[in-house]
């Protein structure tokens, strides 16, 4: 009986001690200490250099009945700093505008030998490390005469819809099989130069014709555009000549000029709307760029100038699609000159230009050289990525565990990339040189002009041997056929970063794996 109270007391004291201990833990929680990090800063480069799918393009026009194949060695030269055609400036080019004039084929199918020649062009571009901007048309001839326009009169020389659709069907296998070296395609086919204006079969909105387009004209154009969208893989975009052409395709032939542009929500989703961009072949050539921003009406509405609303639409929509073109008239000066007298760079930035022609019109382009803004234009057409700094873990990371890091990237260019590509972290063992590749969860097409913060997380491979690993950033082409070609990888505009042999961007950081 005496021992029982003693046992109880001991038990109660022990319990009290436990309770006190637990309360003490709740009242004084352990403070979380974030893992130590290293911040690496990088120096921006002012150099001009070649980067895929952007910049000034070269022109290689050919005729179906007198086919001149693309020259591999010439294209390799174009990738280096070369004088622009009839220009007073030099450019690096990674794009070739391949304009194929189907003269003589306005009433029949394309022969197999012509299709073979076109296929050979794709092979040549691939060997040279280039990509093509494609356009097919039937005539580039201006027949002057006694008509209201004077300098160009009908008949213009393009083909009827059934011929166009039949030839697109013939070209489809080539386009599908060679999409890796197709940067984009321009709608083409319709009208002189393939610019969808002076046409014998799809409406003539000039003063030579009805001065506007009819419902049937719009419907026929939409049918051709749909066929081209279907002929290309969904990974590739098509450029149309005017913003209203996209509106009337996406929203129908009665679509108002106030139709809504793309947004972040539906950009890059492989829909038809997300795959239609613009080529303005009269950039800053007149108050409305020679009809680029006109409303061409339809059967129940008149035509007229719609610059303000269509220009705003194209600016908003162009953030998410491929935009490019050429200059065509130097008379619109000083507007098409360098700032501050002109607005050339401002317009390229606002409209998200990725490429321009260096062969036409050099009366305009040369003014950018003498005016002092050409160097900036050459570097900023399309994307230009500058890595300002990156934050990496300071302590060793265990194999099989998470590795987190941050990249602070500024896109100082006019646009983001319009074709998808992976972003990879390469970890190379300093001793064995074995590389481990990790895909970063980000969409480079959404690295818009301005600052982009990429917070990345990867899981280090369980099989990674302990050791020191150098880090590289690699943005290869998405196509397996080109993914290991350094010419097709994106180079950052930073000092002491680019490895031309591999296409890697050296992050100048070493992480320990244990």
C-alpha atoms as one frame of an Amber mdcrd trajectory, in Angstrom:
protein
   0.000   0.000   0.000   2.846   2.406   0.678   4.390   1.850  -2.719   1.290
   2.789  -4.711   1.300   6.542  -3.990   4.978   6.672  -4.704   4.428   4.982
  -8.136   1.595   7.395  -8.931   3.687  10.392  -8.048   6.500   9.288 -10.235
   4.110   8.678 -13.108   2.475  12.092 -12.727   5.807  13.834 -12.593   6.969
  12.026 -15.681   3.771  12.974 -17.526   4.119  16.597 -16.414   7.648  16.674
 -17.724   6.527  15.344 -21.097   3.676  17.857 -21.373   6.001  20.713 -20.448
   8.490  19.578 -23.016   5.880  19.446 -25.791   4.472  22.864 -24.925   7.965
  24.278 -24.999   8.410  22.981 -28.544   5.118  24.498 -29.710   5.872  27.807
 -28.143   9.350  28.091 -29.616   9.311  26.623 -33.143  12.563  26.076 -35.004
  13.196  28.933 -37.480  13.343  27.849 -41.170  16.661  28.640 -42.775  16.558
  28.743 -46.609  19.373  26.950 -48.395  22.419  29.026 -49.224  22.638  30.311
 -52.789  25.166  31.731 -55.209  24.184  34.622 -57.494  26.163  34.711 -60.714
  26.115  37.914 -62.775  26.730  38.030 -66.511  28.000  40.741 -68.828  25.837
  41.769 -71.764  27.399  41.598 -75.224  26.948  44.344 -77.780  27.957  42.067
 -80.660  25.857  41.313 -83.709  25.691  37.625 -84.619  23.557  35.029 -86.386
  20.601  33.490 -84.552  17.980  31.159 -86.044  14.632  32.272 -87.501  15.217
  36.007 -87.129  17.038  39.002 -88.614  17.463  40.211 -92.197  16.616  37.549
 -94.760  18.133  36.854 -98.176  15.998  36.501-101.311  16.287  33.524-103.652
  13.560  33.787-106.278  13.182  31.115-108.953  10.809  30.114-111.752   9.190
  26.713-112.137  10.227  26.466-115.815  13.743  27.787-115.238  14.485  26.418
-111.802  17.689  27.598-110.172  18.347  25.439-107.091  19.460  26.886-103.804
  23.226  27.059-103.558  24.580  25.454-100.378  27.875  27.342-100.351  26.179
  30.667-101.004  23.794  30.071 -98.115  26.710  29.213 -95.840  28.269  32.542
 -96.817  25.008  34.316 -96.005  25.300  33.018 -92.445  28.467  35.103 -92.110
  28.675  38.909 -92.173  28.036  39.817 -95.814  27.026  42.957 -97.700  23.298
  43.329 -98.249  22.125  43.099-101.861  22.627  46.616-103.293  22.803  47.965
 -99.754  25.397  49.983 -97.869  25.350  47.709 -94.804  26.303  44.141 -93.878
  24.164  41.469 -92.224  24.210  37.950 -90.826  21.362  35.889 -92.299  19.812
  32.627 -91.127  16.687  32.964 -93.284  16.154  32.652 -97.036  12.989  33.967
 -98.640  12.297  31.275-101.231   9.817  32.718-103.716   8.821  30.060-106.259
   7.026  31.514-109.293   4.767  28.838-110.779   4.661  30.512-114.172   3.061
  28.254-116.776   1.130  26.220-114.199  -2.066  28.231-113.921  -4.120  25.467
-115.532  -2.456  22.161-114.594  -0.861  20.125-111.854   2.769  20.488-110.849
   5.039  17.854-112.453   6.993  15.421-110.294  10.348  16.782-111.448   9.389
  20.225-110.112   8.327  18.744-106.779  11.672  16.948-106.639  13.526  20.219
-107.213  11.603  21.882-104.412  12.412  18.947-102.154  16.100  19.329-103.030
  15.912  22.950-101.873  14.883  21.775 -98.421  17.856  19.421 -98.313  20.182
  22.238 -99.393  18.867  24.584 -96.688  19.342  21.846 -94.101  22.947  21.270
 -95.145  23.674  25.000 -95.060  22.180  25.572 -91.608  19.427  27.860 -92.939
  15.637  28.011 -92.763  13.191  29.073 -95.449  10.365  31.586 -95.601   8.297
  30.087 -98.426   5.957  31.740-100.885   4.399  30.373-104.057   2.902  32.662
-106.689   2.114  32.551-110.414   3.329  35.926-111.646   5.495  38.854-110.624
   4.969  40.771-113.895   3.382  44.217-113.980   1.638  44.717-117.330   1.117
  48.446-117.781  -1.599  49.839-120.017  -4.694  51.943-120.389  -6.390  51.072
-117.113  -7.105  53.154-114.010  -3.971  51.934-112.180  -1.808  52.418-115.258
   1.378  50.734-114.032  -0.414  47.376-113.686  -3.441  46.216-115.658  -5.478
  43.004-115.893  -5.322  40.211-116.753  -2.828  39.702-113.955  -1.939  36.058
-114.510  -2.781  34.124-111.355  -4.695  30.818-111.191  -8.278  29.817-110.381
  -9.174  28.296-107.020  -9.400  24.669-108.171  -5.842  24.805-109.532  -4.519
  26.479-106.375  -6.147  23.919-104.091  -4.925  21.026-106.229  -1.342  22.256
-106.135  -1.433  22.835-102.373  -2.522  19.203-102.029   0.480  18.185-104.146
   2.833  20.254-102.001   1.453  18.975 -98.686   3.768  15.924 -98.361   6.811
  18.111 -99.030   5.728  20.669 -96.447   4.965  18.006 -93.861   8.253  16.175
 -94.384  10.445  19.299 -94.390   8.854  21.448 -91.711  12.129  21.338 -89.786
  13.704  23.845 -92.212  10.546  25.894 -92.800  10.524  28.980 -90.583   7.057
  29.910 -91.848   5.041  30.122 -95.074   3.419  33.171 -96.610  -0.059  32.641
 -98.018   0.954  33.588-101.555  -0.728  31.939-104.600  -3.302  34.701-105.078
  -2.602  37.803-107.200   0.545  39.384-108.608   3.557  38.626-106.390   1.258
  36.384-104.347   0.208  39.414-102.312  -3.538  38.672-102.554  -4.402  41.963
-104.239  -4.286  42.195-108.050  -6.107  38.964-108.906  -8.069  37.601-111.863
  -9.994  35.075-109.756 -10.131  36.155-106.095 -11.324  39.744-106.425  -9.623
  42.967-107.451 -10.099  45.694-104.824  -7.970  48.156-106.815  -9.402  50.895
-109.011  -8.991  48.445-111.905 -11.660  46.252-110.357 -14.582  46.729-108.004
 -12.668  48.722-105.421 -13.559  46.185-102.736 -13.965  42.440-102.158 -17.202
  40.452-102.262 -18.418  37.732 -99.936 -17.364  35.123-102.498 -13.891  36.648
-102.754 -13.456  36.351 -98.993 -14.853  32.838 -98.946 -12.497  31.716-101.721
  -9.477  33.278 -99.989 -10.448  31.578 -96.734 -10.632  28.235 -98.506  -7.072
  28.649 -99.775  -5.819  29.723 -96.345  -7.511  26.718 -94.726  -5.879  24.379
 -97.248  -2.455  25.844 -96.453  -3.003  25.573 -92.700  -3.933  21.916 -93.176
  -0.974  21.288 -95.494   1.529  22.440 -92.865   2.155  20.698 -89.545   0.397
  22.476 -86.688   3.815  23.553 -85.381   4.230  26.065 -88.221   2.591  29.426
 -88.906   1.338  31.111 -92.081   1.660  34.831 -92.756  -1.151  36.735 -94.473
  -0.699  40.068 -96.221  -3.177  42.183 -94.251  -4.647  42.043 -90.732  -8.192
  41.934 -92.106  -7.410  38.680 -93.931  -6.911  37.036 -90.550 -10.031  38.614
 -89.058 -12.200  37.470 -91.978 -10.813  33.936 -91.683 -11.113  33.611 -87.901
 -14.443  35.373 -87.416 -16.073  35.000 -90.831 -16.559  37.130 -93.926 -18.693
  39.677 -92.031 -16.136  40.161 -89.257 -15.814  43.829 -88.246 -12.424  45.522
 -88.063 -12.988  45.676 -84.292 -12.616  41.881 -84.028 -10.526  40.749 -81.066
  -6.841  39.811 -81.333  -5.181  36.819 -79.712  -4.567  36.851 -75.964  -2.283
  34.981 -73.562  -5.088  32.481 -73.036  -5.157  31.141 -76.603  -1.687  31.991
 -77.907   0.436  29.104 -79.202  -2.350  26.540 -78.769  -1.957  25.168 -82.353
  -5.390  26.446 -83.387  -5.785  28.093 -86.780  -6.135  31.482 -85.104  -2.875
  31.018 -83.220  -1.037  30.027 -86.424  -1.795  33.062 -88.611   0.735  35.909
 -88.618   1.463  38.858 -90.897   3.895  39.950 -93.599   3.809  43.672 -94.322
   5.552  44.130 -97.674   5.283  47.915 -97.535   6.584  48.645 -94.040   6.263
  52.375 -93.242   5.722  53.270 -96.897   2.654  55.502 -96.577   0.149  56.563
 -93.904  -1.520  53.118 -94.162   1.382  51.139 -95.662  -0.167  51.040 -99.145
  -3.432  49.423 -98.115  -2.089  47.106 -95.427  -4.506  48.609 -92.928  -7.504
  49.082 -95.253 -10.970  47.654 -94.723 -11.719  45.916 -98.034 -15.448  45.638
 -97.393 -17.663  42.799 -98.597 -20.900  42.379-100.538 -22.848  44.440 -98.007
 -20.232  46.968 -96.879 -17.920  49.471 -98.571 -14.139  49.590 -98.453 -12.223
  52.339 -96.685  -9.232  53.271 -94.600  -9.157  51.612 -91.171  -5.600  52.364
 -90.119  -6.121  53.126 -86.443  -8.185  50.089 -85.534  -6.420  47.529 -87.758
  -2.971  48.803 -86.781  -3.896  48.385 -83.111  -5.272  44.906 -83.821  -2.080
  43.835 -85.619   0.085  45.220 -82.811  -1.806  43.246 -80.168  -2.086  40.062
 -82.227   1.519  40.243 -83.435   2.821  39.620 -79.933   1.909  35.967 -80.384
   2.532  35.252 -84.084   5.232  35.572 -86.715   5.604  39.103 -88.150   7.976
  40.253 -90.889   8.131  41.795 -94.342   9.983  44.401 -96.335  10.173  48.110
 -97.052   8.922  49.290-100.454   9.010  53.090-100.842  11.337  55.746 -99.472
   8.901  58.571-100.203   7.350  58.257 -96.745  10.196  60.091 -95.084  11.025
  61.087 -92.375   8.456  58.695 -90.853  10.357  55.612 -92.037  13.738  56.961
 -90.870  15.605  56.472 -87.596  14.371  58.119 -84.431  13.872  60.930 -83.495
  12.880  62.287 -86.882  11.319  58.954 -87.814   9.819  55.936 -86.058  11.391
  52.878 -87.736  12.593  51.126 -84.566   9.491  52.119 -82.623   7.255  50.573
 -85.271   9.298  47.358 -85.405   9.080  47.056 -81.631   5.364  47.850 -81.400
   4.474  45.454 -84.228   6.870  42.686 -83.073   8.988  42.285 -86.213  11.138
  39.152 -86.438  12.590  39.624 -89.926  12.970  42.025 -92.866  14.253  41.848
 -96.441  17.838  43.019 -97.029  17.361  43.124-100.819  14.382  45.493-101.052
  13.895  48.398-100.652  17.402  49.531 -99.836  16.576  53.164-100.507  14.831
  52.874 -97.144  17.193  50.435 -95.434  20.293  52.436 -96.397  18.829  55.431
 -94.591  18.908  53.387 -91.379  22.615  52.838 -91.897  23.384  56.510 -92.517
  20.923  57.529 -89.814  22.698  55.479 -87.174  20.034  52.947 -86.162  20.886
  50.016 -88.466  23.173  48.332 -85.923  20.357  48.298 -83.368  17.831  47.011
 -85.910  20.146  44.187 -86.995  20.535  43.028 -83.404  16.948  43.512 -82.238
  14.849  42.054 -85.054  13.085  39.105 -83.429  14.399  37.961 -80.056  17.663
  38.884 -78.330  18.160  37.266 -74.931  20.452  38.733 -72.281  21.041  36.715
 -69.091  21.620  39.304 -66.362  22.057  36.938 -63.436  21.221  33.480 -62.158
  20.738  32.071 -58.654  22.011  28.548 -57.950  22.246  26.417 -54.792  25.538
  26.959 -52.973  25.623  23.680 -51.116  26.040  20.261 -52.669  22.934  18.578
 -54.094  22.311  14.898 -53.560  21.785  12.728 -56.632  18.085  12.024 -57.039
  17.094  15.188 -55.186  15.599  18.462 -56.409  17.803  21.206 -57.811  16.190
  24.660 -57.946  17.576  27.737 -59.662  16.451  31.080 -61.101  17.352  32.735
 -64.404  16.799  36.475 -64.852  16.578  36.972 -68.617  15.795  40.139 -70.546
  14.557  39.955 -74.113  15.833  43.212 -75.617  14.526  42.294 -79.086  11.291
  43.260 -80.820   9.599  39.849 -80.518   9.740  36.431 -78.912  10.537  33.270
 -80.910   7.510  32.196 -82.957   8.393  28.500 -83.195   8.591  26.273 -80.125
  11.877  24.828 -78.931  13.080  23.119 -75.737  15.124  24.834 -73.046  17.631
  22.460 -71.456  20.085  22.539 -68.565  23.210  20.575 -69.424  25.248  19.296
 -66.462  28.720  18.144 -67.497  30.946  16.197 -65.118  34.253  18.058 -64.941
  36.251  14.848 -64.587  34.552  12.407 -66.974  32.916  14.987 -69.288  29.721
  12.933 -69.246  26.660  15.112 -69.758  23.242  14.894 -68.136  20.367  16.738
 -69.839  17.351  18.202 -68.025  14.410  19.934 -69.728  13.310  23.158 -68.052
   9.564  23.668 -67.834   9.193  26.928 -69.774   7.926  28.087 -73.180  10.522
  30.193 -74.991   7.769  31.652 -77.198   6.515  33.415 -74.073   9.843  35.065
 -73.308   8.363  38.330 -74.514  10.295  41.600 -74.867  11.208  42.814 -71.406
  12.197  40.943 -68.252  11.547  37.220 -67.869  12.165  35.415 -64.576  12.490
  31.655 -64.996  12.141  29.730 -61.732  13.256  26.221 -62.594  13.202  22.926
 -60.721  14.757  19.683 -61.888  15.417  16.345 -60.226  19.076  15.383 -60.331
  19.546  11.947 -61.883  19.881   9.091 -59.384  22.771   7.728 -61.427  24.839
  10.907 -61.405  28.269  10.116 -59.943  29.427  12.356 -57.140  31.528  15.215
 -58.426  31.664  18.738 -59.776  29.345  19.622 -62.678  29.595  22.553 -65.077
  26.276  24.106 -66.106  25.171  25.091 -69.613  21.918  26.434 -71.061  20.933
  24.868 -74.381  18.043  26.017 -76.616  18.190  23.588 -79.558  15.825  23.309
 -82.479  12.729  21.270 -81.649  13.192  18.987 -84.679  15.181  15.855 -83.963
  16.925  16.260 -87.325  18.377  19.624 -86.219  18.519  19.341 -82.429  22.260
  18.635 -82.305  23.181  21.270 -84.905  24.717  24.299 -83.208  23.669  26.565
 -86.128  20.060  26.012 -85.109  20.544  26.680 -81.364  19.797  30.079 -79.805
  22.773  32.124 -78.687  22.519  34.516 -75.742  23.829  38.074 -76.053  26.386
  37.690 -73.261  30.159  37.842 -73.090  32.149  34.610 -72.663  29.107  32.380
 -72.901  28.660  30.972 -76.441  30.206  27.659 -77.499  29.924  27.539 -81.300
  30.847  23.857 -81.438  27.981  22.644 -79.227  25.485  25.518 -79.318  25.651
  25.700 -75.518  25.509  28.891 -73.470  28.007  28.507 -70.616  26.493  29.526
 -67.287  29.972  29.717 -65.721  28.829  27.915 -62.592  29.783  24.588 -61.022
  27.456  22.552 -58.800  28.538  19.666 -56.617  26.567  16.422 -56.712  27.075
  14.067 -53.776
